[in-house]
Amino acid sequence: MTMLEAALLVLNKTNTPMSIDEIYAQIIKDQLFTFGAKDPISILKAQLRKNTVGFEGKSAVDKPKLKQLDNKKFTPL
């Protein structure tokens, strides 16, 4: 399972918009993904952002899977 798949699983399971910290905590709690980075939340943040509608960075994907709300919480499309 990829980091993005784990995040989407968490968001779909909870059916509630979540912050990056909340998504990360749930991924760890459910043991869905093993982060090897020194700053895993930054890596997760980058993965979520590039898969978010409206993100226009170089790493943006063609078919985003997430939407970011005004309160900076994410929800699946």
N, CA, C and O atoms as a Maestro MAE file, in Angstrom:
{
 s_m_m2io_version
 :::
 2.0.0
}

f_m_ct {
 s_m_title
 :::
 protein
 m_atom[308] {
  # First column is atom index #
  i_m_mmod_type
  r_m_x_coord
  r_m_y_coord
  r_m_z_coord
  i_m_residue_number
  s_m_chain_name
  s_m_pdb_residue_name
  s_m_pdb_atom_name
  i_m_atomic_number
  :::
  1 25 0.840 -1.175 0.000 1 A "MET " " N  " 7
  2 3 0.000 0.000 0.000 1 A "MET " " CA " 6
  3 2 0.887 1.240 0.000 1 A "MET " " C  " 6
  4 15 1.873 1.314 0.733 1 A "MET " " O  " 8
  5 25 0.529 2.196 -0.818 2 A "THR " " N  " 7
  6 3 1.296 3.444 -0.873 2 A "THR " " CA " 6
  7 2 0.823 4.398 0.232 2 A "THR " " C  " 6
  8 15 -0.207 4.181 0.872 2 A "THR " " O  " 8
  9 25 1.597 5.438 0.427 3 A "MET " " N  " 7
  10 3 1.252 6.462 1.408 3 A "MET " " CA " 6
  11 2 -0.092 7.112 1.053 3 A "MET " " C  " 6
  12 15 -0.934 7.326 1.926 3 A "MET " " O  " 8
  13 25 -0.283 7.421 -0.221 4 A "LEU " " N  " 7
  14 3 -1.530 8.032 -0.664 4 A "LEU " " CA " 6
  15 2 -2.699 7.074 -0.462 4 A "LEU " " C  " 6
  16 15 -3.762 7.487 -0.001 4 A "LEU " " O  " 8
  17 25 -2.517 5.820 -0.797 5 A "GLU " " N  " 7
  18 3 -3.584 4.834 -0.596 5 A "GLU " " CA " 6
  19 2 -3.950 4.732 0.881 5 A "GLU " " C  " 6
  20 15 -5.128 4.620 1.223 5 A "GLU " " O  " 8
  21 25 -2.965 4.769 1.741 6 A "ALA " " N  " 7
  22 3 -3.224 4.718 3.186 6 A "ALA " " CA " 6
  23 2 -4.016 5.940 3.623 6 A "ALA " " C  " 6
  24 15 -4.967 5.816 4.395 6 A "ALA " " O  " 8
  25 25 -3.639 7.110 3.145 7 A "ALA " " N  " 7
  26 3 -4.349 8.345 3.497 7 A "ALA " " CA " 6
  27 2 -5.793 8.300 3.001 7 A "ALA " " C  " 6
  28 15 -6.711 8.682 3.726 7 A "ALA " " O  " 8
  29 25 -5.995 7.840 1.784 8 A "LEU " " N  " 7
  30 3 -7.351 7.739 1.234 8 A "LEU " " CA " 6
  31 2 -8.194 6.732 2.011 8 A "LEU " " C  " 6
  32 15 -9.383 6.956 2.238 8 A "LEU " " O  " 8
  33 25 -7.582 5.631 2.414 9 A "LEU " " N  " 7
  34 3 -8.287 4.632 3.210 9 A "LEU " " CA " 6
  35 2 -8.750 5.236 4.532 9 A "LEU " " C  " 6
  36 15 -9.886 5.023 4.957 9 A "LEU " " O  " 8
  37 25 -7.871 5.985 5.171 10 A "VAL " " N  " 7
  38 3 -8.212 6.649 6.432 10 A "VAL " " CA " 6
  39 2 -9.357 7.638 6.215 10 A "VAL " " C  " 6
  40 15 -10.328 7.635 6.971 10 A "VAL " " O  " 8
  41 25 -9.249 8.473 5.200 11 A "LEU " " N  " 7
  42 3 -10.288 9.479 4.944 11 A "LEU " " CA " 6
  43 2 -11.636 8.839 4.609 11 A "LEU " " C  " 6
  44 15 -12.680 9.304 5.066 11 A "LEU " " O  " 8
  45 25 -11.607 7.785 3.822 12 A "ASN " " N  " 7
  46 3 -12.863 7.105 3.471 12 A "ASN " " CA " 6
  47 2 -13.453 6.371 4.672 12 A "ASN " " C  " 6
  48 15 -14.671 6.322 4.840 12 A "ASN " " O  " 8
  49 25 -12.589 5.806 5.501 13 A "LYS " " N  " 7
  50 3 -13.035 5.063 6.681 13 A "LYS " " CA " 6
  51 2 -13.701 5.995 7.699 13 A "LYS " " C  " 6
  52 15 -14.747 5.666 8.259 13 A "LYS " " O  " 8
  53 25 -13.095 7.145 7.931 14 A "THR " " N  " 7
  54 3 -13.630 8.073 8.929 14 A "THR " " CA " 6
  55 2 -14.783 8.894 8.377 14 A "THR " " C  " 6
  56 15 -15.646 9.348 9.128 14 A "THR " " O  " 8
  57 25 -14.797 9.084 7.058 15 A "ASN " " N  " 7
  58 3 -15.838 9.873 6.398 15 A "ASN " " CA " 6
  59 2 -15.939 11.274 7.007 15 A "ASN " " C  " 6
  60 15 -17.025 11.847 7.105 15 A "ASN " " O  " 8
  61 25 -14.789 11.811 7.411 16 A "THR " " N  " 7
  62 3 -14.702 13.131 8.026 16 A "THR " " CA " 6
  63 2 -13.467 13.834 7.493 16 A "THR " " C  " 6
  64 15 -12.409 13.210 7.403 16 A "THR " " O  " 8
  65 25 -13.561 15.115 7.135 17 A "PRO " " N  " 7
  66 3 -12.354 15.844 6.735 17 A "PRO " " CA " 6
  67 2 -11.324 15.813 7.857 17 A "PRO " " C  " 6
  68 15 -11.664 15.944 9.033 17 A "PRO " " O  " 8
  69 25 -10.058 15.638 7.477 18 A "MET " " N  " 7
  70 3 -8.993 15.515 8.478 18 A "MET " " CA " 6
  71 2 -7.782 16.355 8.091 18 A "MET " " C  " 6
  72 15 -7.514 16.589 6.913 18 A "MET " " O  " 8
  73 25 -7.063 16.799 9.109 19 A "SER " " N  " 7
  74 3 -5.810 17.517 8.888 19 A "SER " " CA " 6
  75 2 -4.702 16.513 8.575 19 A "SER " " C  " 6
  76 15 -4.874 15.306 8.740 19 A "SER " " O  " 8
  77 25 -3.590 17.022 8.132 20 A "ILE " " N  " 7
  78 3 -2.445 16.157 7.844 20 A "ILE " " CA " 6
  79 2 -2.017 15.411 9.099 20 A "ILE " " C  " 6
  80 15 -1.744 14.212 9.044 20 A "ILE " " O  " 8
  81 25 -1.956 16.108 10.232 21 A "ASP " " N  " 7
  82 3 -1.559 15.461 11.491 21 A "ASP " " CA " 6
  83 2 -2.532 14.350 11.885 21 A "ASP " " C  " 6
  84 15 -2.115 13.298 12.369 21 A "ASP " " O  " 8
  85 25 -3.826 14.585 11.679 22 A "GLU " " N  " 7
  86 3 -4.825 13.571 12.009 22 A "GLU " " CA " 6
  87 2 -4.710 12.361 11.085 22 A "GLU " " C  " 6
  88 15 -4.813 11.219 11.533 22 A "GLU " " O  " 8
  89 25 -4.500 12.613 9.810 23 A "ILE " " N  " 7
  90 3 -4.332 11.518 8.844 23 A "ILE " " CA " 6
  91 2 -3.106 10.695 9.213 23 A "ILE " " C  " 6
  92 15 -3.158 9.466 9.247 23 A "ILE " " O  " 8
  93 25 -2.005 11.382 9.487 24 A "TYR " " N  " 7
  94 3 -0.767 10.694 9.861 24 A "TYR " " CA " 6
  95 2 -0.974 9.826 11.108 24 A "TYR " " C  " 6
  96 15 -0.582 8.659 11.131 24 A "TYR " " O  " 8
  97 25 -1.588 10.399 12.132 25 A "ALA " " N  " 7
  98 3 -1.808 9.658 13.382 25 A "ALA " " CA " 6
  99 2 -2.640 8.401 13.143 25 A "ALA " " C  " 6
  100 15 -2.366 7.353 13.727 25 A "ALA " " O  " 8
  101 25 -3.657 8.506 12.285 26 A "GLN " " N  " 7
  102 3 -4.513 7.353 12.019 26 A "GLN " " CA " 6
  103 2 -3.785 6.294 11.190 26 A "GLN " " C  " 6
  104 15 -3.969 5.097 11.410 26 A "GLN " " O  " 8
  105 25 -2.966 6.731 10.248 27 A "ILE " " N  " 7
  106 3 -2.165 5.779 9.463 27 A "ILE " " CA " 6
  107 2 -1.258 4.981 10.394 27 A "ILE " " C  " 6
  108 15 -1.148 3.761 10.269 27 A "ILE " " O  " 8
  109 25 -0.610 5.673 11.326 28 A "ILE " " N  " 7
  110 3 0.278 5.000 12.283 28 A "ILE " " CA " 6
  111 2 -0.523 4.073 13.192 28 A "ILE " " C  " 6
  112 15 -0.137 2.924 13.407 28 A "ILE " " O  " 8
  113 25 -1.635 4.571 13.723 29 A "LYS " " N  " 7
  114 3 -2.469 3.766 14.626 29 A "LYS " " CA " 6
  115 2 -2.928 2.474 13.964 29 A "LYS " " C  " 6
  116 15 -2.901 1.408 14.578 29 A "LYS " " O  " 8
  117 25 -3.351 2.576 12.706 30 A "ASP " " N  " 7
  118 3 -3.856 1.409 11.976 30 A "ASP " " CA " 6
  119 2 -2.752 0.608 11.293 30 A "ASP " " C  " 6
  120 15 -3.018 -0.410 10.653 30 A "ASP " " O  " 8
  121 25 -1.508 1.074 11.431 31 A "GLN " " N  " 7
  122 3 -0.343 0.401 10.839 31 A "GLN " " CA " 6
  123 2 -0.520 0.163 9.342 31 A "GLN " " C  " 6
  124 15 -0.287 -0.935 8.837 31 A "GLN " " O  " 8
  125 25 -0.937 1.221 8.644 32 A "LEU " " N  " 7
  126 3 -1.214 1.106 7.213 32 A "LEU " " CA " 6
  127 2 0.013 1.367 6.343 32 A "LEU " " C  " 6
  128 15 0.078 0.913 5.200 32 A "LEU " " O  " 8
  129 25 0.981 2.095 6.885 33 A "PHE " " N  " 7
  130 3 2.169 2.454 6.104 33 A "PHE " " CA " 6
  131 2 3.317 2.697 7.066 33 A "PHE " " C  " 6
  132 15 3.125 3.251 8.148 33 A "PHE " " O  " 8
  133 25 4.516 2.280 6.666 34 A "THR " " N  " 7
  134 3 5.708 2.520 7.472 34 A "THR " " CA " 6
  135 2 6.489 3.654 6.847 34 A "THR " " C  " 6
  136 15 6.962 3.551 5.715 34 A "THR " " O  " 8
  137 25 6.618 4.726 7.587 35 A "PHE " " N  " 7
  138 3 7.354 5.899 7.121 35 A "PHE " " CA " 6
  139 2 8.825 5.727 7.489 35 A "PHE " " C  " 6
  140 15 9.153 5.454 8.644 35 A "PHE " " O  " 8
  141 25 9.704 5.886 6.511 36 A "GLY " " N  " 7
  142 3 11.129 5.764 6.766 36 A "GLY " " CA " 6
  143 2 11.828 7.109 6.850 36 A "GLY " " C  " 6
  144 15 13.025 7.167 7.134 36 A "GLY " " O  " 8
  145 25 11.105 8.183 6.609 37 A "ALA " " N  " 7
  146 3 11.699 9.521 6.568 37 A "ALA " " CA " 6
  147 2 11.902 10.079 7.977 37 A "ALA " " C  " 6
  148 15 11.229 9.673 8.924 37 A "ALA " " O  " 8
  149 25 12.840 11.013 8.094 38 A "LYS " " N  " 7
  150 3 13.073 11.686 9.369 38 A "LYS " " CA " 6
  151 2 11.919 12.620 9.713 38 A "LYS " " C  " 6
  152 15 11.625 12.836 10.889 38 A "LYS " " O  " 8
  153 25 11.264 13.174 8.698 39 A "ASP " " N  " 7
  154 3 10.127 14.079 8.891 39 A "ASP " " CA " 6
  155 2 8.948 13.557 8.073 39 A "ASP " " C  " 6
  156 15 8.622 14.111 7.023 39 A "ASP " " O  " 8
  157 25 8.309 12.487 8.557 40 A "PRO " " N  " 7
  158 3 7.261 11.843 7.759 40 A "PRO " " CA " 6
  159 2 6.055 12.734 7.466 40 A "PRO " " C  " 6
  160 15 5.409 12.576 6.430 40 A "PRO " " O  " 8
  161 25 5.750 13.657 8.357 41 A "ILE " " N  " 7
  162 3 4.588 14.515 8.121 41 A "ILE " " CA " 6
  163 2 4.828 15.419 6.912 41 A "ILE " " C  " 6
  164 15 3.895 15.698 6.159 41 A "ILE " " O  " 8
  165 25 6.052 15.875 6.719 42 A "SER " " N  " 7
  166 3 6.367 16.686 5.536 42 A "SER " " CA " 6
  167 2 6.207 15.883 4.251 42 A "SER " " C  " 6
  168 15 5.719 16.398 3.245 42 A "SER " " O  " 8
  169 25 6.615 14.637 4.292 43 A "ILE " " N  " 7
  170 3 6.477 13.759 3.121 43 A "ILE " " CA " 6
  171 2 4.995 13.515 2.834 43 A "ILE " " C  " 6
  172 15 4.563 13.582 1.683 43 A "ILE " " O  " 8
  173 25 4.233 13.237 3.868 44 A "LEU " " N  " 7
  174 3 2.791 13.029 3.700 44 A "LEU " " CA " 6
  175 2 2.137 14.295 3.157 44 A "LEU " " C  " 6
  176 15 1.294 14.225 2.263 44 A "LEU " " O  " 8
  177 25 2.517 15.436 3.685 45 A "LYS " " N  " 7
  178 3 1.967 16.714 3.231 45 A "LYS " " CA " 6
  179 2 2.212 16.901 1.730 45 A "LYS " " C  " 6
  180 15 1.309 17.312 1.002 45 A "LYS " " O  " 8
  181 25 3.416 16.604 1.274 46 A "ALA " " N  " 7
  182 3 3.744 16.746 -0.140 46 A "ALA " " CA " 6
  183 2 2.910 15.798 -0.997 46 A "ALA " " C  " 6
  184 15 2.444 16.178 -2.071 46 A "ALA " " O  " 8
  185 25 2.720 14.567 -0.525 47 A "GLN " " N  " 7
  186 3 1.916 13.593 -1.276 47 A "GLN " " CA " 6
  187 2 0.456 14.036 -1.370 47 A "GLN " " C  " 6
  188 15 -0.179 13.913 -2.418 47 A "GLN " " O  " 8
  189 25 -0.058 14.550 -0.261 48 A "LEU " " N  " 7
  190 3 -1.451 14.996 -0.271 48 A "LEU " " CA " 6
  191 2 -1.630 16.215 -1.160 48 A "LEU " " C  " 6
  192 15 -2.576 16.274 -1.946 48 A "LEU " " O  " 8
  193 25 -0.739 17.180 -1.045 49 A "ARG " " N  " 7
  194 3 -0.869 18.414 -1.819 49 A "ARG " " CA " 6
  195 2 -0.831 18.155 -3.322 49 A "ARG " " C  " 6
  196 15 -1.639 18.713 -4.064 49 A "ARG " " O  " 8
  197 25 0.087 17.324 -3.773 50 A "LYS " " N  " 7
  198 3 0.199 17.098 -5.219 50 A "LYS " " CA " 6
  199 2 -0.993 16.319 -5.771 50 A "LYS " " C  " 6
  200 15 -1.204 16.277 -6.983 50 A "LYS " " O  " 8
  201 25 -1.766 15.706 -4.887 51 A "ASN " " N  " 7
  202 3 -2.966 14.965 -5.289 51 A "ASN " " CA " 6
  203 2 -4.247 15.719 -4.951 51 A "ASN " " C  " 6
  204 15 -5.317 15.119 -4.862 51 A "ASN " " O  " 8
  205 25 -4.140 17.040 -4.761 52 A "THR " " N  " 7
  206 3 -5.264 17.875 -4.378 52 A "THR " " CA " 6
  207 2 -5.714 18.742 -5.547 52 A "THR " " C  " 6
  208 15 -4.891 19.302 -6.272 52 A "THR " " O  " 8
  209 25 -7.018 18.846 -5.720 53 A "VAL " " N  " 7
  210 3 -7.604 19.702 -6.748 53 A "VAL " " CA " 6
  211 2 -7.086 21.127 -6.556 53 A "VAL " " C  " 6
  212 15 -7.094 21.658 -5.446 53 A "VAL " " O  " 8
  213 25 -6.642 21.731 -7.645 54 A "GLY " " N  " 7
  214 3 -6.191 23.112 -7.612 54 A "GLY " " CA " 6
  215 2 -4.703 23.293 -7.370 54 A "GLY " " C  " 6
  216 15 -4.190 24.399 -7.534 54 A "GLY " " O  " 8
  217 25 -3.994 22.232 -6.983 55 A "PHE " " N  " 7
  218 3 -2.549 22.351 -6.787 55 A "PHE " " CA " 6
  219 2 -1.894 22.470 -8.156 55 A "PHE " " C  " 6
  220 15 -2.150 21.656 -9.044 55 A "PHE " " O  " 8
  221 25 -1.048 23.485 -8.329 56 A "GLU " " N  " 7
  222 3 -0.460 23.747 -9.638 56 A "GLU " " CA " 6
  223 2 1.060 23.640 -9.662 56 A "GLU " " C  " 6
  224 15 1.698 24.181 -10.566 56 A "GLU " " O  " 8
  225 25 1.639 22.967 -8.706 57 A "GLY " " N  " 7
  226 3 3.088 22.788 -8.690 57 A "GLY " " CA " 6
  227 2 3.543 21.820 -9.765 57 A "GLY " " C  " 6
  228 15 2.727 21.175 -10.424 57 A "GLY " " O  " 8
  229 25 4.863 21.724 -9.937 58 A "LYS " " N  " 7
  230 3 5.420 20.824 -10.958 58 A "LYS " " CA " 6
  231 2 5.047 19.368 -10.716 58 A "LYS " " C  " 6
  232 15 4.965 18.582 -11.660 58 A "LYS " " O  " 8
  233 25 4.823 19.010 -9.475 59 A "SER " " N  " 7
  234 3 4.534 17.614 -9.161 59 A "SER " " CA " 6
  235 2 3.036 17.291 -9.148 59 A "SER " " C  " 6
  236 15 2.652 16.177 -8.793 59 A "SER " " O  " 8
  237 25 2.193 18.244 -9.528 60 A "ALA " " N  " 7
  238 3 0.747 18.020 -9.529 60 A "ALA " " CA " 6
  239 2 0.378 16.846 -10.437 60 A "ALA " " C  " 6
  240 15 0.969 16.659 -11.500 60 A "ALA " " O  " 8
  241 25 -0.594 16.071 -10.006 61 A "VAL " " N  " 7
  242 3 -1.042 14.920 -10.793 61 A "VAL " " CA " 6
  243 2 -2.178 15.335 -11.727 61 A "VAL " " C  " 6
  244 15 -2.852 16.341 -11.503 61 A "VAL " " O  " 8
  245 25 -2.373 14.540 -12.775 62 A "ASP " " N  " 7
  246 3 -3.430 14.831 -13.749 62 A "ASP " " CA " 6
  247 2 -4.826 14.587 -13.185 62 A "ASP " " C  " 6
  248 15 -5.768 15.308 -13.514 62 A "ASP " " O  " 8
  249 25 -4.956 13.579 -12.345 63 A "LYS " " N  " 7
  250 3 -6.261 13.230 -11.783 63 A "LYS " " CA " 6
  251 2 -6.195 13.265 -10.257 63 A "LYS " " C  " 6
  252 15 -5.956 12.242 -9.617 63 A "LYS " " O  " 8
  253 25 -6.409 14.453 -9.677 64 A "PRO " " N  " 7
  254 3 -6.342 14.559 -8.216 64 A "PRO " " CA " 6
  255 2 -7.407 13.703 -7.539 64 A "PRO " " C  " 6
  256 15 -8.469 13.443 -8.105 64 A "PRO " " O  " 8
  257 25 -7.109 13.278 -6.338 65 A "LYS " " N  " 7
  258 3 -8.008 12.414 -5.583 65 A "LYS " " CA " 6
  259 2 -8.529 13.076 -4.311 65 A "LYS " " C  " 6
  260 15 -9.347 12.504 -3.590 65 A "LYS " " O  " 8
  261 25 -8.039 14.298 -4.042 66 A "LEU " " N  " 7
  262 3 -8.384 14.976 -2.800 66 A "LEU " " CA " 6
  263 2 -8.852 16.398 -3.034 66 A "LEU " " C  " 6
  264 15 -8.592 17.001 -4.075 66 A "LEU " " O  " 8
  265 25 -9.552 16.915 -2.033 67 A "LYS " " N  " 7
  266 3 -9.955 18.311 -2.018 67 A "LYS " " CA " 6
  267 2 -9.536 18.865 -0.661 67 A "LYS " " C  " 6
  268 15 -9.720 18.210 0.365 67 A "LYS " " O  " 8
  269 25 -8.968 20.083 -0.655 68 A "GLN " " N  " 7
  270 3 -8.600 20.706 0.609 68 A "GLN " " CA " 6
  271 2 -9.632 21.777 0.934 68 A "GLN " " C  " 6
  272 15 -9.937 22.635 0.105 68 A "GLN " " O  " 8
  273 25 -10.158 21.717 2.136 69 A "LEU " " N  " 7
  274 3 -11.177 22.661 2.579 69 A "LEU " " CA " 6
  275 2 -10.517 23.919 3.143 69 A "LEU " " C  " 6
  276 15 -9.306 23.945 3.366 69 A "LEU " " O  " 8
  277 25 -11.312 24.951 3.370 70 A "ASP " " N  " 7
  278 3 -10.794 26.214 3.896 70 A "ASP " " CA " 6
  279 2 -10.104 26.057 5.244 70 A "ASP " " C  " 6
  280 15 -9.208 26.835 5.572 70 A "ASP " " O  " 8
  281 25 -10.507 25.066 6.026 71 A "ASN " " N  " 7
  282 3 -9.901 24.848 7.333 71 A "ASN " " CA " 6
  283 2 -8.639 23.973 7.251 71 A "ASN " " C  " 6
  284 15 -8.147 23.472 8.262 71 A "ASN " " O  " 8
  285 25 -8.132 23.805 6.023 72 A "LYS " " N  " 7
  286 3 -6.904 23.047 5.736 72 A "LYS " " CA " 6
  287 2 -7.049 21.552 5.986 72 A "LYS " " C  " 6
  288 15 -6.053 20.841 6.115 72 A "LYS " " O  " 8
  289 25 -8.278 21.082 6.054 73 A "LYS " " N  " 7
  290 3 -8.508 19.647 6.191 73 A "LYS " " CA " 6
  291 2 -8.776 19.066 4.815 73 A "LYS " " C  " 6
  292 15 -9.262 19.753 3.917 73 A "LYS " " O  " 8
  293 25 -8.452 17.792 4.663 74 A "PHE " " N  " 7
  294 3 -8.582 17.110 3.384 74 A "PHE " " CA " 6
  295 2 -9.778 16.180 3.402 74 A "PHE " " C  " 6
  296 15 -10.164 15.640 4.439 74 A "PHE " " O  " 8
  297 25 -10.353 16.008 2.214 75 A "THR " " N  " 7
  298 3 -11.447 15.073 2.018 75 A "THR " " CA " 6
  299 2 -11.269 14.424 0.643 75 A "THR " " C  " 6
  300 15 -10.789 15.074 -0.286 75 A "THR " " O  " 8
  301 25 -11.649 13.162 0.504 76 A "PRO " " N  " 7
  302 3 -11.535 12.539 -0.818 76 A "PRO " " CA " 6
  303 2 -12.566 13.096 -1.779 76 A "PRO " " C  " 6
  304 15 -13.621 13.569 -1.354 76 A "PRO " " O  " 8
  305 25 -12.273 13.046 -3.066 77 A "LEU " " N  " 7
  306 3 -13.250 13.486 -4.072 77 A "LEU " " CA " 6
  307 2 -14.311 12.427 -4.252 77 A "LEU " " C  " 6
  308 15 -15.228 12.602 -5.055 77 A "LEU " " O  " 8
  :::
 }
 m_bond[307] {
  # First column is bond index #
  i_m_from
  i_m_to
  i_m_order
  :::
  1 1 2 1
  2 2 3 1
  3 3 4 2
  4 3 5 1
  5 5 6 1
  6 6 7 1
  7 7 8 2
  8 7 9 1
  9 9 10 1
  10 10 11 1
  11 11 12 2
  12 11 13 1
  13 13 14 1
  14 14 15 1
  15 15 16 2
  16 15 17 1
  17 17 18 1
  18 18 19 1
  19 19 20 2
  20 19 21 1
  21 21 22 1
  22 22 23 1
  23 23 24 2
  24 23 25 1
  25 25 26 1
  26 26 27 1
  27 27 28 2
  28 27 29 1
  29 29 30 1
  30 30 31 1
  31 31 32 2
  32 31 33 1
  33 33 34 1
  34 34 35 1
  35 35 36 2
  36 35 37 1
  37 37 38 1
  38 38 39 1
  39 39 40 2
  40 39 41 1
  41 41 42 1
  42 42 43 1
  43 43 44 2
  44 43 45 1
  45 45 46 1
  46 46 47 1
  47 47 48 2
  48 47 49 1
  49 49 50 1
  50 50 51 1
  51 51 52 2
  52 51 53 1
  53 53 54 1
  54 54 55 1
  55 55 56 2
  56 55 57 1
  57 57 58 1
  58 58 59 1
  59 59 60 2
  60 59 61 1
  61 61 62 1
  62 62 63 1
  63 63 64 2
  64 63 65 1
  65 65 66 1
  66 66 67 1
  67 67 68 2
  68 67 69 1
  69 69 70 1
  70 70 71 1
  71 71 72 2
  72 71 73 1
  73 73 74 1
  74 74 75 1
  75 75 76 2
  76 75 77 1
  77 77 78 1
  78 78 79 1
  79 79 80 2
  80 79 81 1
  81 81 82 1
  82 82 83 1
  83 83 84 2
  84 83 85 1
  85 85 86 1
  86 86 87 1
  87 87 88 2
  88 87 89 1
  89 89 90 1
  90 90 91 1
  91 91 92 2
  92 91 93 1
  93 93 94 1
  94 94 95 1
  95 95 96 2
  96 95 97 1
  97 97 98 1
  98 98 99 1
  99 99 100 2
  100 99 101 1
  101 101 102 1
  102 102 103 1
  103 103 104 2
  104 103 105 1
  105 105 106 1
  106 106 107 1
  107 107 108 2
  108 107 109 1
  109 109 110 1
  110 110 111 1
  111 111 112 2
  112 111 113 1
  113 113 114 1
  114 114 115 1
  115 115 116 2
  116 115 117 1
  117 117 118 1
  118 118 119 1
  119 119 120 2
  120 119 121 1
  121 121 122 1
  122 122 123 1
  123 123 124 2
  124 123 125 1
  125 125 126 1
  126 126 127 1
  127 127 128 2
  128 127 129 1
  129 129 130 1
  130 130 131 1
  131 131 132 2
  132 131 133 1
  133 133 134 1
  134 134 135 1
  135 135 136 2
  136 135 137 1
  137 137 138 1
  138 138 139 1
  139 139 140 2
  140 139 141 1
  141 141 142 1
  142 142 143 1
  143 143 144 2
  144 143 145 1
  145 145 146 1
  146 146 147 1
  147 147 148 2
  148 147 149 1
  149 149 150 1
  150 150 151 1
  151 151 152 2
  152 151 153 1
  153 153 154 1
  154 154 155 1
  155 155 156 2
  156 155 157 1
  157 157 158 1
  158 158 159 1
  159 159 160 2
  160 159 161 1
  161 161 162 1
  162 162 163 1
  163 163 164 2
  164 163 165 1
  165 165 166 1
  166 166 167 1
  167 167 168 2
  168 167 169 1
  169 169 170 1
  170 170 171 1
  171 171 172 2
  172 171 173 1
  173 173 174 1
  174 174 175 1
  175 175 176 2
  176 175 177 1
  177 177 178 1
  178 178 179 1
  179 179 180 2
  180 179 181 1
  181 181 182 1
  182 182 183 1
  183 183 184 2
  184 183 185 1
  185 185 186 1
  186 186 187 1
  187 187 188 2
  188 187 189 1
  189 189 190 1
  190 190 191 1
  191 191 192 2
  192 191 193 1
  193 193 194 1
  194 194 195 1
  195 195 196 2
  196 195 197 1
  197 197 198 1
  198 198 199 1
  199 199 200 2
  200 199 201 1
  201 201 202 1
  202 202 203 1
  203 203 204 2
  204 203 205 1
  205 205 206 1
  206 206 207 1
  207 207 208 2
  208 207 209 1
  209 209 210 1
  210 210 211 1
  211 211 212 2
  212 211 213 1
  213 213 214 1
  214 214 215 1
  215 215 216 2
  216 215 217 1
  217 217 218 1
  218 218 219 1
  219 219 220 2
  220 219 221 1
  221 221 222 1
  222 222 223 1
  223 223 224 2
  224 223 225 1
  225 225 226 1
  226 226 227 1
  227 227 228 2
  228 227 229 1
  229 229 230 1
  230 230 231 1
  231 231 232 2
  232 231 233 1
  233 233 234 1
  234 234 235 1
  235 235 236 2
  236 235 237 1
  237 237 238 1
  238 238 239 1
  239 239 240 2
  240 239 241 1
  241 241 242 1
  242 242 243 1
  243 243 244 2
  244 243 245 1
  245 245 246 1
  246 246 247 1
  247 247 248 2
  248 247 249 1
  249 249 250 1
  250 250 251 1
  251 251 252 2
  252 251 253 1
  253 253 254 1
  254 254 255 1
  255 255 256 2
  256 255 257 1
  257 257 258 1
  258 258 259 1
  259 259 260 2
  260 259 261 1
  261 261 262 1
  262 262 263 1
  263 263 264 2
  264 263 265 1
  265 265 266 1
  266 266 267 1
  267 267 268 2
  268 267 269 1
  269 269 270 1
  270 270 271 1
  271 271 272 2
  272 271 273 1
  273 273 274 1
  274 274 275 1
  275 275 276 2
  276 275 277 1
  277 277 278 1
  278 278 279 1
  279 279 280 2
  280 279 281 1
  281 281 282 1
  282 282 283 1
  283 283 284 2
  284 283 285 1
  285 285 286 1
  286 286 287 1
  287 287 288 2
  288 287 289 1
  289 289 290 1
  290 290 291 1
  291 291 292 2
  292 291 293 1
  293 293 294 1
  294 294 295 1
  295 295 296 2
  296 295 297 1
  297 297 298 1
  298 298 299 1
  299 299 300 2
  300 299 301 1
  301 301 302 1
  302 302 303 1
  303 303 304 2
  304 303 305 1
  305 305 306 1
  306 306 307 1
  307 307 308 2
  :::
 }
}
